[in-house]
Every structure is written in C-alpha cells, then in structure tokens.
C-alpha cells in the first residue's frame, strides 16, 4: 500500500535506511525518515513506472511497518491494516505539533530494559511503547491501540493545515488512487470521477478490477475442470493425477490474482480485508486439496506394484493409511490457516474433540467393521481370489473393503459380509491348501474273490505311486479293504495331489478312469445297492408254530 503524488521526483529516496526502534526518539526519527523516503519513491514510481521503482517503494513501506506493533492484528491482514495505519499516521503527524526530537525520551531515559515503558505525544493518544513479548521484545513501537485507532485520529485531524512541508497534501486521498506500475497512469486519470469514489474504503474502479480478476480466474478453473475430467476406465493413479491439475492451477491462480490485486490494483480498507479473507480461505482450501490428492497419488503409485492387487485388503489398507495421512495433512493446514486468520484454534480443536466423541458413538458399527477389517489384515485368513466357506456360503472372495467383504458364489450371486462378522466366524479357506485330497470309497460286488481284491488294491497302489501328480511326501497313497457293507465290499482309496486347484478335476478324472479299468481287468465290478429276500413256501398240514426262515 503506497501513496500517489504529482510533481517532480525528489532525489532523496533512501532505500537502505536503517531501522532503529531502541527508544521512542529512535522510533519517531525512523518513522519520519522512512516516510519521507517513501514519499520520494512514490513520486518516482508515478513519473517513471517500472518494477524497480515499485520494489523500492515496497521496501520502504515494509520498513515503515516495522515501527508498528501489529501483534494484535491477524497475520493475514497485517500488511493492509499496517499500511493504512502508516498512511494515517503520516497525515496526522504532519498536522499536529510535534515536540523536538531531542526532547523525546531516549534509551538512557529507560534504564530498566525489561520493565514496561511508553511515551505519548503530548496532547494526543498516540503512544510509542516497549514490546514486552514476541519477536520484537524490547523494541519501542507504535502501540497496538494507536494502530487500531489511527483511522479515528485521522478523521479528527484531516481538516487541519499541514505543519510540515510535503509534496503530498493528503496521503490518505492519494493512497486511495495509488496503483502499481502495470496499470497506465493515463488510464486511471481518464476514469470518471464517480468510479474514483470510495466504497468500503476502496475506489469503485479498484473493486470492479478485483472482481473482474476473480471472475476470470473462476472461468479459467471451470474450463480446466472440463478439460481434466478423468476418463471412465482410467486407472486410479491416472484419475488422481488428472484431478491434481485443478487444485494446483487454483493455487497458482490464487497466487497470481493476489499479486495483481495487492501489488497492482492495490485495494484498501474494508474491501481489502474482504479480499484478503477470501484469498486466504481459497488458498488454504486449495492447499489442503493438493495435499489430499498428493497423498492419494503416492498410495496409488505403491498399489500399482504387481504384488498388490487393486482390490485386495492390502490395497484397501494402504488407501486407509493414505486417508488418515490426508486427514492429518488437511487438519494441519486448516489449523495453520485458522491461526493466520485469527481464529481460536484451541477452542476449535476442543469443539472437534467433543464432536468427534459424538461421531464415534454414532458410527459404532462402522468402527467395529473397520476394526474387523484390520483384524482380517493382521490374520490374513482370506485374500481376493481365494475360494472359501463362510457359514455355509461357498464362493470366491471378490473384494475386501474397509467395511465389508464380497463373496461370489458358484451361482454367480454376491454376498456382502460385514468385516466384524467375518472376523468372528470360522472361515474355511480352500485356496490355502498345500495339497489336494483325493479320497474315494469303492463299492465292489460280494462275488469278488479275495484274490481279486488283492489284485485291485495292489494295482491301485501301484497306479498312485507312479503317477506324477500324486504326492509321496505328506502321506503315502493307500488302497485297502475297509468294510463289508450291507450290499458291497468297500475299498478306500486315498492320496494327496500336488496340483493347482484348477487342474484337480482333470487329474481326479484321469485316476478314477484308470481305477475303473483296474477293476474291470481284475474280473470284478462295482456293486449296486441291492437286497436279497428269502421266501419259504408252506405245505398242507405242516406245523406253522415253529420257527421260519
């Protein structure tokens, strides 16, 4: 925030002026010297617009701000409020009677360096006081009350005549129309007087320019949003990368818009506070958005590893970790932004704690399912693609989420099971079998002789022992007569197969057909369920009271 002046440029600019705030006298001298140099720099910028001239004026304004105690002003508004206070104080000090500099207290007048001390300009409430805490501790600065009431003091003195020579009769009025070097002075001079009238402490033409900049930025972001819509079938990583372009562009656009509005248009007062508040909120929203998407991109980049299926529990837990980190990042950015905006962060956090307790009670079932999902991750009883049996439901695990697990049955229906229930119930995972069991009971006819039985059992054992897919390590294959049943002689055949689940049926078929051939070659056959009935024919006169067969 600077001032506007007309006339020749005085070559008294001093961009390297030292700042001395060790006493009220030093602070007053520094403020007067810096503002005189600032006046010369502003006149130079008016006559010779350019980035170098504006940089010199900005440097001097920052030095003037260092003479003010802005500790009670929110950080995001210190530049605007401090700039207004500097302009008000210049106009005030040039219209009141100031005591000679030599009569203002020096450092020697305040021997106790850690004690509160202050000096007030006689006949006023403008005070220079020692800062007792913070980065500026021990320095003598214009007090926070003086900064806050500078506009009030200006209104009471703006009609008084100047008591100091100045090329700028009224800094405040000149300050209202001041702008950066990128805006041609001829353009602002030709504006109608109505557009130069202040509204919310800012000329109307500046308000229109600021709103126009925001509208252009909004239109550009909407266009970019249409151009960067994720493709329907794109991978998650690609979708997040495309989504990241919008908040990044928003950050850059906000930064550029802020530079144009504050460095070139130079809005003031209440409207500047409104613009600053809007820009700060938009900036931290965009920053939180970028942080959230960036963490999601890192997680999806890890998931793209071939060892992690996209829908597996590992992938979902990585996403959960990413969301937790994203929430922490967003919360940190929000807390920092709130502090910069002057909000009571501790009170907000306390309120969030109470609200979080209420949410936790309301989301008890969801939390239970989440913990159940974590238990599934710790025990790993099932994975995506495993064939399992859960409470009589047999099917293939299709998806393991944070809340539930989906199992697709052999009839192609999908059953969603809450993780809390899945973690409590017995689950049989067929995919974790290290070997597949081949076990059958053969029913042979009772007409089979013992020699035929020995031949059948020995031939089956030889078949299993010589087959390439039959395991010989876990348990030797066996074939034995185990029972004389009601209608058959039972031979149990058992072996373990070293085969993938998808090949089991084909190997089983091969073995069963070979066993059928062995039975046929041995001269016997399979028995059918049958029952033998014995019928006794009775003759005339026979005693029927005795036993019958």
DADAZI-V801740 format. One record per residue. N is the residue number from 0. RES is the residue in one small letter. OMEGA is omega in whole degrees, 0 to 359 (none if undefined). D_CENTER is the distance of its C-alpha to the mean C-alpha in Angstrom with 1 decimal. Layout:
BEGIN
n=<N | N>
res=<RES | RES>
omega=<OMEGA | OMEGA>
d_center=<D_CENTER | D_CENTER>
END
This chain:
BEGIN
n=<0 | 1 | 2 | 3 | 4 | 5 | 6 | 7 | 8 | 9 | 10 | 11 | 12 | 13 | 14 | 15 | 16 | 17 | 18 | 19 | 20 | 21 | 22 | 23 | 24 | 25 | 26 | 27 | 28 | 29 | 30 | 31 | 32 | 33 | 34 | 35 | 36 | 37 | 38 | 39 | 40 | 41 | 42 | 43 | 44 | 45 | 46 | 47 | 48 | 49 | 50 | 51 | 52 | 53 | 54 | 55 | 56 | 57 | 58 | 59 | 60 | 61 | 62 | 63 | 64 | 65 | 66 | 67 | 68 | 69 | 70 | 71 | 72 | 73 | 74 | 75 | 76 | 77 | 78 | 79 | 80 | 81 | 82 | 83 | 84 | 85 | 86 | 87 | 88 | 89 | 90 | 91 | 92 | 93 | 94 | 95 | 96 | 97 | 98 | 99 | 100 | 101 | 102 | 103 | 104 | 105 | 106 | 107 | 108 | 109 | 110 | 111 | 112 | 113 | 114 | 115 | 116 | 117 | 118 | 119 | 120 | 121 | 122 | 123 | 124 | 125 | 126 | 127 | 128 | 129 | 130 | 131 | 132 | 133 | 134 | 135 | 136 | 137 | 138 | 139 | 140 | 141 | 142 | 143 | 144 | 145 | 146 | 147 | 148 | 149 | 150 | 151 | 152 | 153 | 154 | 155 | 156 | 157 | 158 | 159 | 160 | 161 | 162 | 163 | 164 | 165 | 166 | 167 | 168 | 169 | 170 | 171 | 172 | 173 | 174 | 175 | 176 | 177 | 178 | 179 | 180 | 181 | 182 | 183 | 184 | 185 | 186 | 187 | 188 | 189 | 190 | 191 | 192 | 193 | 194 | 195 | 196 | 197 | 198 | 199 | 200 | 201 | 202 | 203 | 204 | 205 | 206 | 207 | 208 | 209 | 210 | 211 | 212 | 213 | 214 | 215 | 216 | 217 | 218 | 219 | 220 | 221 | 222 | 223 | 224 | 225 | 226 | 227 | 228 | 229 | 230 | 231 | 232 | 233 | 234 | 235 | 236 | 237 | 238 | 239 | 240 | 241 | 242 | 243 | 244 | 245 | 246 | 247 | 248 | 249 | 250 | 251 | 252 | 253 | 254 | 255 | 256 | 257 | 258 | 259 | 260 | 261 | 262 | 263 | 264 | 265 | 266 | 267 | 268 | 269 | 270 | 271 | 272 | 273 | 274 | 275 | 276 | 277 | 278 | 279 | 280 | 281 | 282 | 283 | 284 | 285 | 286 | 287 | 288 | 289 | 290 | 291 | 292 | 293 | 294 | 295 | 296 | 297 | 298 | 299 | 300 | 301 | 302 | 303 | 304 | 305 | 306 | 307 | 308 | 309 | 310 | 311 | 312 | 313 | 314 | 315 | 316 | 317 | 318 | 319 | 320 | 321 | 322 | 323 | 324 | 325 | 326 | 327 | 328 | 329 | 330 | 331 | 332 | 333 | 334 | 335 | 336 | 337 | 338 | 339 | 340 | 341 | 342 | 343 | 344 | 345 | 346 | 347 | 348 | 349 | 350 | 351 | 352 | 353 | 354 | 355 | 356 | 357 | 358 | 359 | 360 | 361 | 362 | 363 | 364 | 365 | 366 | 367 | 368 | 369 | 370 | 371 | 372 | 373 | 374 | 375 | 376 | 377 | 378 | 379 | 380 | 381 | 382 | 383 | 384 | 385 | 386 | 387 | 388 | 389 | 390 | 391 | 392 | 393 | 394 | 395 | 396 | 397 | 398 | 399 | 400 | 401 | 402 | 403 | 404 | 405 | 406 | 407 | 408 | 409 | 410 | 411 | 412 | 413 | 414 | 415 | 416 | 417 | 418 | 419 | 420 | 421 | 422 | 423 | 424 | 425 | 426 | 427 | 428 | 429 | 430 | 431 | 432 | 433 | 434 | 435 | 436 | 437 | 438 | 439 | 440 | 441 | 442 | 443 | 444 | 445 | 446 | 447 | 448 | 449 | 450 | 451 | 452 | 453 | 454 | 455 | 456 | 457 | 458 | 459 | 460 | 461 | 462 | 463 | 464 | 465 | 466 | 467 | 468 | 469 | 470 | 471 | 472 | 473 | 474 | 475 | 476 | 477 | 478 | 479 | 480 | 481 | 482 | 483 | 484 | 485 | 486 | 487 | 488 | 489 | 490 | 491 | 492 | 493 | 494 | 495 | 496 | 497 | 498 | 499 | 500 | 501 | 502 | 503 | 504 | 505 | 506 | 507 | 508 | 509 | 510 | 511 | 512 | 513 | 514 | 515 | 516 | 517 | 518 | 519 | 520 | 521 | 522 | 523 | 524 | 525 | 526 | 527 | 528 | 529 | 530 | 531 | 532 | 533 | 534 | 535 | 536 | 537 | 538 | 539 | 540 | 541 | 542 | 543 | 544 | 545 | 546 | 547 | 548>
res=<x | x | x | x | x | x | x | x | x | x | x | x | x | x | x | x | x | x | x | x | x | x | x | x | x | x | x | x | x | x | x | x | x | x | x | x | x | x | x | x | x | x | x | x | x | x | x | x | x | x | x | x | x | x | x | x | x | x | x | x | x | x | x | x | x | x | x | x | x | x | x | x | x | x | x | x | x | x | x | x | x | x | x | x | x | x | x | x | x | x | x | x | x | x | x | x | x | x | x | x | x | x | x | x | x | x | x | x | x | x | x | x | x | x | x | x | x | x | x | x | x | x | x | x | x | x | x | x | x | x | x | x | x | x | x | x | x | x | x | x | x | x | x | x | x | x | x | x | x | x | x | x | x | x | x | x | x | x | x | x | x | x | x | x | x | x | x | x | x | x | x | x | x | x | x | x | x | x | x | x | x | x | x | x | x | x | x | x | x | x | x | x | x | x | x | x | x | x | x | x | x | x | x | x | x | x | x | x | x | x | x | x | x | x | x | x | x | x | x | x | x | x | x | x | x | x | x | x | x | x | x | x | x | x | x | x | x | x | x | x | x | x | x | x | x | x | x | x | x | x | x | x | x | x | x | x | x | x | x | x | x | x | x | x | x | x | x | x | x | x | x | x | x | x | x | x | x | x | x | x | x | x | x | x | x | x | x | x | x | x | x | x | x | x | x | x | x | x | x | x | x | x | x | x | x | x | x | x | x | x | x | x | x | x | x | x | x | x | x | x | x | x | x | x | x | x | x | x | x | x | x | x | x | x | x | x | x | x | x | x | x | x | x | x | x | x | x | x | x | x | x | x | x | x | x | x | x | x | x | x | x | x | x | x | x | x | x | x | x | x | x | x | x | x | x | x | x | x | x | x | x | x | x | x | x | x | x | x | x | x | x | x | x | x | x | x | x | x | x | x | x | x | x | x | x | x | x | x | x | x | x | x | x | x | x | x | x | x | x | x | x | x | x | x | x | x | x | x | x | x | x | x | x | x | x | x | x | x | x | x | x | x | x | x | x | x | x | x | x | x | x | x | x | x | x | x | x | x | x | x | x | x | x | x | x | x | x | x | x | x | x | x | x | x | x | x | x | x | x | x | x | x | x | x | x | x | x | x | x | x | x | x | x | x | x | x | x | x | x | x | x | x | x | x | x | x | x | x | x | x | x | x | x | x | x | x | x | x | x | x | x | x | x | x | x | x | x | x | x | x | x | x | x | x | x | x | x | x | x | x | x | x | x | x | x | x | x | x | x>
omega=<185 | 182 | 179 | 179 | 176 | 181 | 183 | 179 | 176 | 185 | 180 | 180 | 182 | 183 | 182 | 179 | 178 | 180 | 180 | 179 | 183 | 180 | 176 | 179 | 181 | 180 | 179 | 178 | 180 | 182 | 181 | 180 | 182 | 181 | 174 | 177 | 179 | 177 | 179 | 180 | 179 | 177 | 177 | 179 | 179 | 183 | 181 | 183 | 179 | 182 | 180 | 180 | 179 | 178 | 178 | 179 | 179 | 179 | 180 | 177 | 177 | 177 | 178 | 178 | 181 | 176 | 181 | 174 | 183 | 185 | 181 | 176 | 180 | 187 | 184 | 183 | 185 | 181 | 183 | 182 | 179 | 178 | 177 | 181 | 178 | 181 | 179 | 182 | 177 | 180 | 181 | 185 | 179 | 182 | 179 | 178 | 177 | 177 | 176 | 182 | 182 | 181 | 178 | 183 | 178 | 181 | 181 | 180 | 178 | 185 | 180 | 187 | 183 | 183 | 176 | 179 | 180 | 176 | 181 | 177 | 184 | 178 | 181 | 172 | 178 | 189 | 171 | 185 | 180 | 177 | 186 | 180 | 179 | 182 | 182 | 182 | 179 | 180 | 176 | 183 | 173 | 191 | 176 | 179 | 177 | 179 | 183 | 186 | 182 | 178 | 177 | 178 | 179 | 180 | 180 | 186 | 188 | 179 | 181 | 178 | 178 | 175 | 176 | 177 | 182 | 175 | 180 | 183 | 182 | 181 | 183 | 180 | 178 | 181 | 182 | 184 | 183 | 179 | 184 | 187 | 182 | 179 | 182 | 178 | 180 | 180 | 181 | 178 | 184 | 181 | 176 | 181 | 181 | 180 | 180 | 180 | 183 | 171 | 186 | 178 | 180 | 177 | 184 | 183 | 177 | 178 | 179 | 180 | 180 | 179 | 178 | 178 | 179 | 179 | 177 | 178 | 180 | 179 | 179 | 179 | 177 | 177 | 178 | 179 | 178 | 183 | 185 | 177 | 181 | 176 | 185 | 185 | 180 | 176 | 183 | 181 | 179 | 179 | 180 | 179 | 178 | 179 | 182 | 183 | 184 | 179 | 177 | 176 | 178 | 177 | 181 | 180 | 178 | 179 | 179 | 179 | 179 | 178 | 181 | 185 | 184 | 185 | 183 | 178 | 176 | 175 | 188 | 167 | 184 | 179 | 177 | 176 | 179 | 179 | 181 | 179 | 179 | 181 | 181 | 180 | 180 | 181 | 182 | 174 | 179 | 179 | 177 | 178 | 179 | 180 | 180 | 182 | 180 | 177 | 178 | 178 | 178 | 180 | 181 | 177 | 176 | 182 | 180 | 175 | 182 | 182 | 184 | 176 | 187 | 182 | 182 | 178 | 178 | 180 | 180 | 178 | 174 | 177 | 177 | 177 | 178 | 179 | 178 | 178 | 178 | 178 | 178 | 179 | 180 | 179 | 179 | 179 | 179 | 179 | 179 | 178 | 178 | 178 | 179 | 180 | 177 | 179 | 178 | 185 | 182 | 178 | 178 | 180 | 177 | 177 | 177 | 179 | 178 | 178 | 179 | 177 | 179 | 178 | 180 | 178 | 181 | 183 | 183 | 181 | 179 | 178 | 178 | 177 | 178 | 178 | 176 | 176 | 177 | 176 | 176 | 178 | 182 | 183 | 182 | 178 | 180 | 175 | 177 | 181 | 180 | 173 | 187 | 178 | 179 | 178 | 179 | 178 | 179 | 179 | 182 | 178 | 184 | 184 | 176 | 181 | 180 | 181 | 185 | 177 | 180 | 180 | 179 | 182 | 180 | 176 | 176 | 173 | 182 | 177 | 177 | 183 | 176 | 183 | 180 | 178 | 181 | 180 | 182 | 189 | 178 | 180 | 176 | 182 | 181 | 183 | 181 | 178 | 177 | 175 | 182 | 183 | 173 | 183 | 180 | 175 | 182 | 177 | 180 | 182 | 179 | 177 | 180 | 180 | 179 | 179 | 177 | 177 | 178 | 181 | 180 | 182 | 181 | 181 | 179 | 179 | 178 | 178 | 182 | 182 | 183 | 183 | 185 | 184 | 179 | 182 | 177 | 188 | 184 | 177 | 180 | 178 | 182 | 176 | 186 | 170 | 187 | 186 | 167 | 184 | 183 | 183 | 180 | 169 | 187 | 177 | 180 | 178 | 181 | 177 | 176 | 184 | 172 | 184 | 176 | 181 | 181 | 180 | 185 | 184 | 180 | 179 | 178 | 178 | 180 | 181 | 181 | 178 | 178 | 178 | 178 | 177 | 179 | 180 | 179 | 180 | 179 | 177 | 177 | 183 | 177 | 179 | 175 | 177 | 183 | 179 | 181 | 179 | 177 | 183 | 180 | 179 | 181 | 178 | 183 | 178 | 181 | 178 | 183 | 182 | 181 | 181 | 178 | 175 | none>
d_center=<35.8 | 39.3 | 42.8 | 45.0 | 48.7 | 51.6 | 54.4 | 54.9 | 52.4 | 53.6 | 53.1 | 52.2 | 48.4 | 47.3 | 43.7 | 44.3 | 45.4 | 44.6 | 43.0 | 45.0 | 44.0 | 46.1 | 48.3 | 48.8 | 51.4 | 49.0 | 46.2 | 48.5 | 50.0 | 46.7 | 45.5 | 48.7 | 48.8 | 45.2 | 45.6 | 48.9 | 47.2 | 44.3 | 47.0 | 48.5 | 45.3 | 44.5 | 48.0 | 47.5 | 44.2 | 46.2 | 49.0 | 47.2 | 43.6 | 41.3 | 38.2 | 40.3 | 42.0 | 38.7 | 37.1 | 40.3 | 40.0 | 36.4 | 37.3 | 40.1 | 37.9 | 35.5 | 38.5 | 39.8 | 36.5 | 37.0 | 40.1 | 38.1 | 36.5 | 33.2 | 31.7 | 31.7 | 29.9 | 26.1 | 24.9 | 23.6 | 27.1 | 29.4 | 30.3 | 31.5 | 33.1 | 34.6 | 36.0 | 37.6 | 39.1 | 40.6 | 42.2 | 43.6 | 45.0 | 46.7 | 48.5 | 49.4 | 50.7 | 52.8 | 54.5 | 55.3 | 57.8 | 56.1 | 58.0 | 59.0 | 56.3 | 58.8 | 59.0 | 55.3 | 54.4 | 53.5 | 51.8 | 55.2 | 55.4 | 52.4 | 53.4 | 50.9 | 47.7 | 45.5 | 47.1 | 45.9 | 47.9 | 48.0 | 50.3 | 50.7 | 52.5 | 55.8 | 56.1 | 52.3 | 49.2 | 47.4 | 46.6 | 45.6 | 44.4 | 43.2 | 39.5 | 39.4 | 35.8 | 32.7 | 32.8 | 35.9 | 37.8 | 41.6 | 41.5 | 43.5 | 41.4 | 42.0 | 40.9 | 37.9 | 40.5 | 42.1 | 38.9 | 38.1 | 41.7 | 42.4 | 42.3 | 44.7 | 47.0 | 47.0 | 48.1 | 51.0 | 52.1 | 51.3 | 54.9 | 56.6 | 58.2 | 56.8 | 58.3 | 56.8 | 57.4 | 54.4 | 53.8 | 51.2 | 52.9 | 49.7 | 46.4 | 44.4 | 46.0 | 45.5 | 41.9 | 41.2 | 42.3 | 40.9 | 38.5 | 37.3 | 39.4 | 37.8 | 39.3 | 43.1 | 45.2 | 47.7 | 45.1 | 44.3 | 48.1 | 48.9 | 46.5 | 48.3 | 48.8 | 47.0 | 43.7 | 44.2 | 44.4 | 41.6 | 39.3 | 36.7 | 38.2 | 37.4 | 39.8 | 39.3 | 39.1 | 36.1 | 34.3 | 35.1 | 33.9 | 30.5 | 30.0 | 31.1 | 28.5 | 25.7 | 27.2 | 27.5 | 23.9 | 22.9 | 25.3 | 24.1 | 20.5 | 21.9 | 24.0 | 21.2 | 19.3 | 22.5 | 23.0 | 19.6 | 19.5 | 18.7 | 21.9 | 22.6 | 23.5 | 21.1 | 19.2 | 15.6 | 15.1 | 17.1 | 15.4 | 11.9 | 14.0 | 15.8 | 12.9 | 11.6 | 15.1 | 14.8 | 12.2 | 13.9 | 17.1 | 16.1 | 15.5 | 18.8 | 20.5 | 19.7 | 21.0 | 24.0 | 24.8 | 24.6 | 27.0 | 29.4 | 29.5 | 29.8 | 31.8 | 33.9 | 34.2 | 33.9 | 33.3 | 34.6 | 34.7 | 33.2 | 31.9 | 30.3 | 28.5 | 27.2 | 26.1 | 24.5 | 22.6 | 21.4 | 20.4 | 18.5 | 16.5 | 15.8 | 14.9 | 12.3 | 10.9 | 10.9 | 9.6 | 6.4 | 6.4 | 7.4 | 5.1 | 2.3 | 6.0 | 7.5 | 6.4 | 7.3 | 10.3 | 11.3 | 11.5 | 13.4 | 15.5 | 16.6 | 17.3 | 19.6 | 22.0 | 25.1 | 25.2 | 22.2 | 22.9 | 20.1 | 20.9 | 21.8 | 20.7 | 19.6 | 17.2 | 15.9 | 15.5 | 13.7 | 11.2 | 11.3 | 10.8 | 7.7 | 6.3 | 7.9 | 6.7 | 3.0 | 5.1 | 7.4 | 5.9 | 5.4 | 8.7 | 10.3 | 10.0 | 11.2 | 13.9 | 15.0 | 15.3 | 17.2 | 19.4 | 20.2 | 21.1 | 23.3 | 21.8 | 22.8 | 19.6 | 21.6 | 22.8 | 19.5 | 18.3 | 21.5 | 21.2 | 17.8 | 19.6 | 22.3 | 20.2 | 18.2 | 21.7 | 22.7 | 19.7 | 20.4 | 24.0 | 23.4 | 21.1 | 23.5 | 24.2 | 20.7 | 20.2 | 23.5 | 22.5 | 19.3 | 21.6 | 24.1 | 21.7 | 21.1 | 24.9 | 25.3 | 23.2 | 25.3 | 28.6 | 27.9 | 30.8 | 29.7 | 27.7 | 27.1 | 30.5 | 32.6 | 35.5 | 35.8 | 37.7 | 35.9 | 38.4 | 40.7 | 38.0 | 38.3 | 36.0 | 33.4 | 29.8 | 27.8 | 24.2 | 22.6 | 19.6 | 17.8 | 20.3 | 23.3 | 25.3 | 27.3 | 30.8 | 33.0 | 36.7 | 39.7 | 40.4 | 37.0 | 35.7 | 32.2 | 31.8 | 28.5 | 28.8 | 26.4 | 25.2 | 26.8 | 30.2 | 29.8 | 29.2 | 32.4 | 34.7 | 36.8 | 35.5 | 37.8 | 36.2 | 38.8 | 36.7 | 36.9 | 40.7 | 42.1 | 45.3 | 46.5 | 49.5 | 52.6 | 54.9 | 57.6 | 60.9 | 63.8 | 66.6 | 70.0 | 73.3 | 75.8 | 78.3 | 76.3 | 78.4 | 77.3 | 77.8 | 75.6 | 72.9 | 73.1 | 72.9 | 69.9 | 68.0 | 68.9 | 68.0 | 64.6 | 63.8 | 64.9 | 62.7 | 59.6 | 60.4 | 60.7 | 57.8 | 55.0 | 52.1 | 53.6 | 52.4 | 55.1 | 53.0 | 51.4 | 54.6 | 57.7 | 58.3 | 61.0 | 63.3 | 65.8 | 68.0 | 66.4 | 68.2 | 71.3 | 69.8 | 71.6 | 72.0 | 70.7 | 70.5 | 66.8 | 65.5 | 61.9 | 60.1 | 56.8 | 54.8 | 51.2 | 49.9 | 47.7 | 46.0 | 42.7 | 42.2 | 42.6 | 46.1 | 47.3 | 49.1 | 50.9 | 52.2 | 53.2 | 55.2 | 56.9 | 58.0 | 59.2 | 61.3 | 62.8 | 63.6 | 65.3 | 67.4 | 68.4 | 69.5 | 71.6 | 73.2 | 74.2 | 76.3 | 74.4 | 71.8 | 69.1 | 70.4 | 69.8 | 69.6 | 73.3 | 75.8 | 79.5 | 81.9 | 85.5 | 88.1 | 91.6 | 94.5 | 96.9 | 100.8 | 103.5 | 104.9 | 102.3 | 101.2 | 97.6 | 97.1 | 96.3 | 93.0 | 91.5 | 89.2>
END
